[in-house]
Amino acid sequence: MDCETDVRVFWNAPEDMISFFHGGAVSMSMVPPGIQSLAGTPIANQLVMVVKVRDADGQVIGLLTEMEIFSDGDAFEVYSMLVLSGRGTIVTRQTKNRRTLMKPFERVFESGEDWSGEMDVEMSCGPLPEGWGEIIAATDEFAGITGRHRQTMRFRKITASGSEGTAEELFRLSGGGAD
């Protein structure tokens, strides 16, 4: 890979969510129901999600895990690992902020009524310029690459316990890697 190449994957909430659990830092319901909570543990400030990812044609092509580590401030760390079957793995570090994460839910919390429509939210805010996360490791086809990662969410419905929408994970790769 001598020039920049994009790898785009998509996932749908809630149908592509395999697991989603936390220690109470967010109000969203955990998946599957009854999964163990992190509440009351030294890692209660974390959120973990595993989703199936799809290509632009809607075919399942791999898995994405995301771990969010909430801090006392607005900004928090996020680590993601994309595993594409037969191709390799890309690991990223990005920052998000609570205001951006919670803004789509404010209408529901304030009114007490569910919201539906269409709302695009840029979830990533750094640490690289222009709100990009950074690729910190990669394997197989992606070995030796550098690059950036950005997550965008298109919400279609928001309730007090969760949301429906489609996320796009954009990995902009440069250097290294097998051709």
Secondary structure by P-SEA (a helix, b strand, c coil): cccbbbbbbbbcccccccbbbccccccccccccccccccccccccbbbbbbbbbcccccccbbbbbbbbbccccbbbbbbbbbccccbbbbbcbbbbcccccccaaaaaaaccccbbbbbbbccccccccbbbbbccccccccccccbbbbbbbcccccccbbbbbbbbbbbccccccc
